[in-house]
Amino acid sequence: MRRSLFIILFTCASVSLRGQTFHDIEPILLTKCSGCHKPGEAGPFPLLKYEDFTKRLNFIKEVVSTGYMPPWRADTLYSCFANQRGLTAEEKTKILAWIDNKAPKGKASKDKPVTNTAANKRAPDLVLKYPASFLVKGNNKERFIEFKVPFELPAEKSIEAVEFVTNNRKIIHHINYGFYNVPDNAIDVHAGTNIINTDEEIEKRGAFDHYKQQMVYYTGWIPGSSTEYYPNEFGWTLPRRGVVIFTTHYAAIAADEESVIGVNLYFKDAPIKRPVRIISLGSGGVGERDIDPIFMIPPNEERTFTLKMKTPEEQSLLYVWPHMHFLGKSFEAYVVTPAGDTIRLINIPQWDFRWQELYRFKKPVRIPRGSIIYMKGTYDNTKNNPLNPNNPPKFVFSRGSMKSEDEMFTLLLIYAQYQAGDELMELE
């Protein structure tokens, strides 16, 4: 009897999978594929509609079967995240069964399929973009360029999500950008220079300093990362008047490329009740001098570094954002509370600079005051590392320049002050 029941259940499941159409699995494909595979994003071709997928069925079957795509480097057994791109076993089975059944299209559902993030379900409410393209010279030289984009609005706005936008992601190593309040009407936010090559235009350095007196929020973009989204009552408030300053690290390239950068902002209707903050730990941030051993990587060696930092306040952690460069091999972060409990934050056993992320938790993670945050990073500065920018390997430091030939060991935390019950709140 049990054997017969098993056969019946297995047969029904198989029939269900064989009967799947494109529109049955479209929400999975749009959520896990289309976020990167659309114009202006990291994917080299679009995957937005039925014809896009059916052109590449063999390729999709290969990368899904092997787990190569969608790219997701964090260990999902260590911790889980709301913006996880990796496919579950069930999702993978459904996609492969659809392909094996000759990928039928079927009829579209009356319900609109979900998109890759909550913010992208609608058009942005405000786009702050540098108005001209910037020519990145193809002379195999890295460069840091600052762009100033002013804004003047009828009133301040509550921010639900922030999304970096550009026409050419492949030439950007990373970007940081800050929003600054400029309430003094005597300061013309449109005046003066709007672009600075910080490596070459020595006389212009500091030209934006008088705009930077009141920082409202600071964030960034790294290769592979998705929209920074604040559910529920979390977020931050964009002032009525000010500037956003983009500090853009362009990679060394061999041929000239055009670059346009900006940010999409999504508004909330209600005022922000839970302001979010961001802090950077490690190289270039808090505790840089406490990295053990001194952050220097000898040639032809693998070396592991650690950092311990005590939290001065009780936090509800929304995002973790680890960062390393091309020598990075693995990254781990966890918390030990004053009571001796361990809270696992993130583990990336095989670091890949090409696919990083701002990892958003499914629920806020409560970090009690006085907890110790532990960071552990391993680096491979040998000739066996195919991404090593130096051949032969040489001494590598953290010089504060953030150039790719140097290294970083950083963990950024996006959080709010803890309130009772936060750890039960869904952040999907």
N, C-alpha and C positions, 0 to 999 in steps of 0.2 A: 504493500500500500504506500509506504513512504517513498519507495523507488518510483512508483507510478506518479505520485504527486510531484516529485522532483522533476520528472520528465515533462509533466504538464506545465509546471511553472517555468522551466527552462525554455520550453517551446514557445510559450506565450511571450516571454521576454525577447526571444529571438525574432518573433514575428513583429513585435513592437519596434525593435530596432531596424528591421528590414523595411518597415513601412515608413520610416522617417523621411521627410522631405527637407529641402533647404530651409523652408520657413519654420520648420520645427526646431532646427538648430541655429537659426539666424541669430537669436539673442546671444548664444555662446560665442559665435564667430565675431559679432560686432563688439562684444565686451572684451574678448581676449585677443583679437587680431587687429581690428580696425583702428584702435587708438594709435598705433604706430604706423599702420599701413593706410595713410591718407595724405593728401597734399600737405607739404610743409613739415611732415613728421619724419621719423627715423627710417621707416620702411622704404625700400627701393621701388615699390610698386603699390598701387591701391588694392585694398581688399574691402570693398564697401558694398558691392552688389553681387548677385548670383553669378553673372558673367565673369567677374573678377576672380572668383574662386574656381569656377570650372575650367578656366584657362590653365590652372596650375594644380590640378588634382594630384598628379603623381608627386610633385614637389611637396605639397601640403601633407600628403600621406607620409612621406619620408620624415619631414621635420617634426610632425606630431608623434609619429611612432617612436622616434629616437629621443624625444623630449628636448630637441634643440630649440624648438619654438613652441609656444611663446617663451621669450627669454625671462627666466626668473631664477636668480642666484641664491636667494635666502633659503635656508633650511626650514621647510614647513613643519617638520617634526619638532623643531626647537621653539618656534613661535609662529603665530598666524597673523595675517594682515588683511585688512578690508580691501585694499587695492591690489591684491595678488593677481598677477597675470597668468601664472602657471595653470595648466589644465588639471582638474581633478581626474581620477581614474574613470569616473562615470562620463565626464565630458569628452575625454579622449575616446572612449568606447563608442559614444554616439557619433562623433565626427568620422571615425574610421569606418563604422558600419554604413553611414550615409555614402561615403566614397565607394566602398565595395559594392554598394547597391546601385552603382552608376549615377549617383548624385542627382536624384530627381528634384525638380524645382517645387512642385506642389502649389497650393494656393496660399496666398498671403493671409495672415491673421488680421482680424479687425483691430487688434491691439497693436499699437506702435512698438516695435522692438526697442529694447533698452540700448543705450549707447555706452561708451567706455567709462564715462564718469558722470556723476550727478550734474556737474557744472556744464558738461557738453550736451545735455539734453536741450539746450536752448542757446541762442546767440548771446555773445557777451554783451553786458550792459555798457561797458566802456572799453575802448581800445586806446592805449597809450603807446604810440609807435614813433620811433625816430623817423622824420618825414623823408629822408633821403637814404639811398643805399650807400654803403661804405665799401670802398675797394680794398680788399685784403690782398696785398701783393704776394705773388708767388715766388718769393726769394728764400724759402725754407727758413724763415725767421718767425719765432713766436712774438706776439705783441699783445699789449694790454691797452684797450681803448675805452675811454669813458664817454658815455652819451648822456646828455641831459634832455629830458622831455618834460616841459612844464604842463600844468593843468590848472584850470579855474572852473569850478562847478557852482551851480546855484546853491547847493547845500552839501554837507558832509554825507558820506555814504557808508553803510554797513557792508563789509566784504564777506562773501560766502566762499569764493574761490579765486585763485590766482593761477594764470596759465601763461607761461613764457611762450612767445611765438617768434618765429623767424622763417626766412625763406631758405635757409641753408645751414642745417644743424651739423652737418658732417665736419665743418671747419671750426666749430666752437669746442674748445676744451672744457670750459665751464663758464658760467656767468653768475655774478652776484648783483642784486639790485635792491636799492633802498628807496622807501617812500618818505619824503620829508615835508613837514608842515612849514609853510612860509606865510604866516598871518600878516606880516608887516607889509602894507601896500607900498611903502617907500622902496621896497626891494622889488625890482622888476624881474619876474621869473622868466621873461622872454629875452631879456637883454644879455649881451655878452656872448662869449663863445658857447657853443652847444656840444662840442666834441673835443676831446683831448687825447692825444697819443702820449700816454704817460712815460713811454720809454724814450721818445725822441723830442717831445716838445717840453723841454725842461722849464722854460719860462712860463708855461701855462699850468704847471703843477700847482694845485691849491686853488685854481680858479673857481671851483665849485664849493669851496669850504664855507662861504657865507650862506649857502643854502642848507647846510647840514647841521644847523643848530638844534632842530627838533625832529629827530628821527621818529617816525610812526611805526614802521615795520620794515624788516629786512629779511630777504630770502634769496633764492637762487635757482639755478637749473644745472643739471649734470646729465651727461648722455644716458638716455634710456628712461629718464624720470617722467612721471605723469603729472596731471594737474594737482596742485595743492588745494585741498578742499576742507572746509570746516563745517561739519554737520551741526544740527541742533542749534544751541544758543552760542556756540563758539564763533570766533572770528576777530576781526579788527576793524577799525573805523578809518576810512580814507578822509583826510581833511578837505575842506572846501577848496583850498588853494595851496599849491606847492609844486614840487618837482619829484620825478622819479629819476634816479641816476643809475644807469647800467654800467657796471664794470665788466667788460667782456674780454675773456682770455681766448684769443684766436690761436689755433694750432699752426705749426709750421707747415706750409703747403708749397707745392712746386709750381703751380700755375695760378694766375690771378682769378679771384672769385669775388662776386658781389654778395654783400650781407645787409639784410634789413632786420632789425630787431624791435621787439615791443612786448607788451603784456596785455592779455585779456583779463578784464576784471568782471566778476559776477557779483551782483548786489543781493542782499537780503532786504526784505520789507521792514523787518523789525530792528530796533536798536540791538547792538551787541551787548549781551549780558555777561559773557565769559570771554574776556580778552585773551588772545593767545600771545605767547612770547616765544622767542627763539634764543638759544645760547649755544655757543660752539666750544667744545672741549678738545684739547689736544693741540697739535701744531697749528700755529696761527690763532690760537684761542686761549681759553682759560686752562691753566695747568700745563702750558707748553714746557716749562722748565722742570716739571715733575715727571716727564716721560722717563721710564727706566728700561734699559740704560739710556745714555744720551743718544738722541735721535740722529744717528749716523750709521750708514750701512756700508761696510767695507766691500770692495770688489771680490767676486767669486765666493760670496757667502750668502747663506740664508740667516736672517736674524729676526728675533721676536722681541717686540716692545710691549710694555704694559703702562697703564695709567690708572691711578685711583683718585677719585674726586668725591668729596662729601657734599651732599645736597643741603643748602641752607634753609630750604622751605619745603613744605609739603606740596607735591606736584601731581597733576593729572596729565600724564604723558600721552600725547596724541600721535606724534610722529617720531621716528628715529631716522637719521640721515648720515650713514657712514661714508667716509671718503678716503680713498687712497689713489695713487697713480699707477703707473705701469708695472712697478715692481711688487705691488700688492699681491699676496698669495692667499691669505685668509684673514677674516675679521670676526671678532666676537665681542659682545657687550652684554653685561648682566649687572644686576643690582643685589647687594646684600643689605637687608634692613637692620635697624638697631636690634630687632628681635631675633636676628640670625636667619631669617627666611631669605631664600634666593629667588629673584625675579628675573627670568630670562627675557632679554630684549631682542637680540638678533644674533644670528650666526650665519656667516657666509663662508662656507668651507673652500670654495674655489672663486676667488675674487676675479671679476672681469670688468675692467674699466669701461668697456663699451656699453654695459648694461647695469647702470646704477639705478637708484630709486630713492624717493622720499617714502619710507615705509609707514603707512597709516594703520594703527592698531584697530581691531574690530571693536574694542571697548577701551576707554581710557585706562591707562595703567597707573595705579596709585603708587607713588614713590614717597614713603614717609620721610619727614624731616630727619636729617642726620644719617640717612642711608649712604652707602658707599657705591658709587658707580664704577665698575671695572671695565676697562677696555684692553683688548689684546689684539695685536696685529703682527702678522708674519710677512716678511718681504723676501723676495728671491732676486738677488743681485748677481746671478750667475749667467754664464753664456747659454745655459739650458733654458732660460726664460725667453721664449720667442718674442715677447713684447719689450724686452730690455732695450731702452733707447740708446744705450752705449755699447759699442762693440770695438775693442774689448771692454768689459765692465770696468767702472771706475768708482771712486768714493762718491757716495750720494748723501746729501744733507737736506735739511729743511731750512732754507735760507730766508723764508718769509716772502720769496718772490712768487711762489706757487707755479713756477715753470715746470713743465712736464719732465725735464731732466732731473729736477729735484723731486722730493717726495713729501707726502702729507700723511698724517695719522690723526684723523679728525672724526668726531662724532657730534653732530648737531641734534639738539632736542627741541621739538616744538611742543609746548605745553601750556597749561593754564593752572591757576591756583586750584588746589583740590577743594571739592565740596563733597559732603557726605552723599554716598550713593553713586558717585561718578563711575565707579568700577562696574556698575550694572548697566550703564548706558550704552546703547548700540551706536557705533560710528559708521555704519554701512552707508 
